[in-house]
Amino acid sequence: MSAPLSLIVSAFAPVVDVRRTLTPQLRTDKGDTDLVLIDLGRGRNRLGGSALAQVYRQIGDMPPDVDDATRLKAMFVALQDLNRDGLILAYHDRSDGGLLVTLCEMAFAGRCGLDIDLSGLAQDDLSVLFNEELGVVLQVRHSDSDDVLNLLEHAGLGACCQLIGTVNEGSEIRIRHGERLVYAEQR
């Protein structure tokens, strides 16, 4: 058995202020917070080449791709602006394993629980949770959510953004689609 072919790229760059470095560690010490998904795939939810496909010994048909490089650049600039203004508490990219793995890694790092609602996303929970489209999850203070969403809208990313849930001090990760429970497990 062999591992899938992987390209590993390493890089470094100067950091303006190391105190503004973002991590995936969710914060429970900042009051009520929201989780924002920025989905540059805009709901395409392509599963080709995904970890989910590999588990089932499949390749899939359509892999995620950069469909709009200007949108990718806009997201990078918007994230830099939000970070500069102190509006991001935690950040994690969506990559291998998709949204489910992203959220779990954030909850593990923060030693906290999650309440997630997928109802604002596509109907197919499997593709929503496991697609590896370009995107990020941000934790922001609830009191800042409107400002964050407005800044993202102004950056041309409004159609890519969705509030998907909240963080709690417990240890359960709960994912719903409206009233229907999709997943619930202790971290």
C-alpha positions as CSV (number, residue, x, y, z in Angstrom):
1,M,0.0,0.0,0.0
2,S,1.3,3.5,-0.8
3,A,0.4,7.0,0.2
4,P,-1.2,9.2,-2.4
5,L,1.1,11.5,-4.3
6,S,1.6,14.7,-2.4
7,L,3.3,18.0,-3.2
8,I,4.7,19.8,-0.2
9,V,5.6,23.4,-0.4
10,S,7.3,25.3,2.4
11,A,7.6,29.0,2.6
12,F,8.3,31.8,5.1
13,A,7.6,35.5,5.1
14,P,8.0,38.4,7.5
15,V,5.3,38.9,10.0
16,V,4.4,42.5,10.9
17,D,3.2,41.8,14.4
18,V,3.6,38.3,15.9
19,R,0.9,39.1,18.5
20,R,-1.6,39.1,15.6
21,T,-0.6,35.5,14.4
22,L,-3.8,33.5,13.9
23,T,-4.2,30.0,15.1
24,P,-7.0,27.4,14.9
25,Q,-7.4,27.4,18.7
26,L,-11.0,28.4,19.4
27,R,-11.5,30.8,22.3
28,T,-14.1,30.4,25.1
29,D,-12.8,33.3,27.1
30,K,-14.1,36.0,24.7
31,G,-17.9,35.8,25.4
32,D,-20.4,34.7,22.8
33,T,-18.8,34.0,19.5
34,D,-19.8,32.9,16.0
35,L,-18.2,30.7,13.4
36,V,-18.1,32.1,9.8
37,L,-17.4,29.9,6.8
38,I,-15.9,31.6,3.8
39,D,-16.5,29.1,0.9
40,L,-14.6,30.1,-2.2
41,G,-16.1,27.0,-3.9
42,R,-19.5,28.8,-3.6
43,G,-21.4,25.7,-2.8
44,R,-19.9,23.5,-5.6
45,N,-18.9,21.0,-3.0
46,R,-16.7,19.0,-5.4
47,L,-15.4,15.7,-3.8
48,G,-12.9,14.5,-6.5
49,G,-9.6,13.6,-4.9
50,S,-11.0,14.2,-1.4
51,A,-10.1,12.2,1.7
52,L,-13.7,10.9,1.7
53,A,-13.3,9.6,-1.9
54,Q,-10.0,7.9,-0.9
55,V,-11.6,6.2,2.1
56,Y,-14.0,4.5,-0.4
57,R,-11.1,3.7,-2.8
58,Q,-12.5,6.1,-5.3
59,I,-11.1,9.1,-7.1
60,G,-14.2,11.1,-7.8
61,D,-14.9,13.1,-10.9
62,M,-14.4,16.8,-10.2
63,P,-11.7,18.0,-7.8
64,P,-11.8,21.4,-6.1
65,D,-10.2,24.2,-8.0
66,V,-9.5,27.9,-7.9
67,D,-12.4,29.1,-10.0
68,D,-11.7,32.8,-9.5
69,A,-8.2,34.0,-8.5
70,T,-9.5,37.5,-7.8
71,R,-11.8,36.1,-5.2
72,L,-8.9,34.2,-3.6
73,K,-6.9,37.5,-3.5
74,A,-9.9,39.4,-2.1
75,M,-10.2,36.8,0.7
76,F,-6.5,37.1,1.6
77,V,-6.7,40.9,1.7
78,A,-10.0,40.8,3.7
79,L,-8.5,38.4,6.2
80,Q,-5.4,40.7,6.6
81,D,-7.8,43.6,7.3
82,L,-9.9,41.7,9.7
83,N,-6.8,40.5,11.5
84,R,-5.3,44.0,11.6
85,D,-8.5,45.3,13.2
86,G,-8.5,42.5,15.8
87,L,-11.8,41.0,14.6
88,I,-10.6,37.4,14.2
89,L,-10.2,35.2,17.3
90,A,-9.3,32.0,15.5
91,Y,-8.8,30.9,11.9
92,H,-8.4,27.6,10.0
93,D,-8.3,26.7,6.4
94,R,-10.6,24.1,5.0
95,S,-8.4,21.4,3.4
96,D,-7.9,17.7,3.8
97,G,-11.0,16.1,5.2
98,G,-13.2,19.2,4.5
99,L,-15.3,21.2,6.9
100,L,-15.8,18.4,9.4
101,V,-12.1,18.0,10.0
102,T,-11.5,21.8,10.1
103,L,-14.2,22.2,12.8
104,C,-12.9,19.2,14.8
105,E,-9.3,20.4,14.7
106,M,-10.4,23.8,15.9
107,A,-12.5,22.3,18.7
108,F,-9.6,20.0,19.7
109,A,-7.2,22.9,19.8
110,G,-9.6,25.0,21.9
111,R,-10.7,22.1,24.1
112,C,-14.3,23.2,23.5
113,G,-17.6,22.1,22.0
114,L,-19.4,23.3,18.9
115,D,-23.0,23.9,17.8
116,I,-23.1,23.9,14.0
117,D,-26.1,24.3,11.7
118,L,-25.6,23.4,8.0
119,S,-29.1,24.6,6.9
120,G,-27.6,27.7,5.2
121,L,-25.5,25.5,3.0
122,A,-26.4,22.8,0.4
123,Q,-28.8,20.0,1.2
124,D,-26.3,17.2,0.8
125,D,-24.6,17.0,4.3
126,L,-21.9,14.6,3.1
127,S,-20.7,16.9,0.4
128,V,-20.9,19.9,2.7
129,L,-18.9,18.3,5.4
130,F,-16.3,16.6,3.3
131,N,-15.6,18.7,0.3
132,E,-12.1,20.3,0.2
133,E,-12.9,23.4,-1.7
134,L,-10.9,26.5,-0.9
135,G,-12.2,28.2,2.2
136,V,-11.7,29.1,5.8
137,V,-13.6,29.1,9.1
138,L,-13.3,32.2,11.3
139,Q,-14.2,32.6,14.9
140,V,-15.4,36.1,15.7
141,R,-17.1,37.8,18.6
142,H,-20.9,37.7,18.2
143,S,-20.9,41.5,18.7
144,D,-18.6,41.8,15.7
145,S,-20.3,39.4,13.4
146,D,-22.3,42.0,11.4
147,D,-19.2,44.2,11.0
148,V,-17.2,41.1,9.8
149,L,-19.9,40.1,7.3
150,N,-20.2,43.6,6.0
151,L,-16.4,43.9,5.5
152,L,-16.5,40.5,3.6
153,E,-19.5,41.7,1.6
154,H,-17.6,44.9,0.7
155,A,-14.6,42.8,-0.4
156,G,-16.9,41.0,-2.9
157,L,-17.2,37.8,-0.8
158,G,-20.7,38.2,0.5
159,A,-22.0,35.2,-1.6
160,C,-19.3,33.1,-0.1
161,C,-19.9,33.7,3.6
162,Q,-22.2,32.0,6.0
163,L,-22.6,32.0,9.8
164,I,-22.5,28.3,10.6
165,G,-22.4,28.0,14.4
166,T,-21.2,28.8,17.8
167,V,-18.5,27.7,20.3
168,N,-19.3,26.5,23.8
169,E,-17.4,25.5,26.9
170,G,-18.6,21.9,26.7
171,S,-17.0,19.0,25.0
172,E,-19.7,17.9,22.5
173,I,-19.5,18.6,18.8
174,R,-23.1,18.9,17.5
175,I,-23.9,19.3,13.8
176,R,-27.4,19.9,12.7
177,H,-29.2,20.6,9.4
178,G,-32.0,22.7,10.7
179,E,-33.8,20.5,13.3
180,R,-32.2,17.3,12.0
181,L,-29.2,16.0,14.0
182,V,-26.4,15.0,11.6
183,Y,-23.6,14.3,14.1
184,A,-23.1,14.5,17.8
185,E,-20.0,13.2,19.6
186,Q,-17.8,14.1,22.5
187,R,-14.5,15.6,21.4
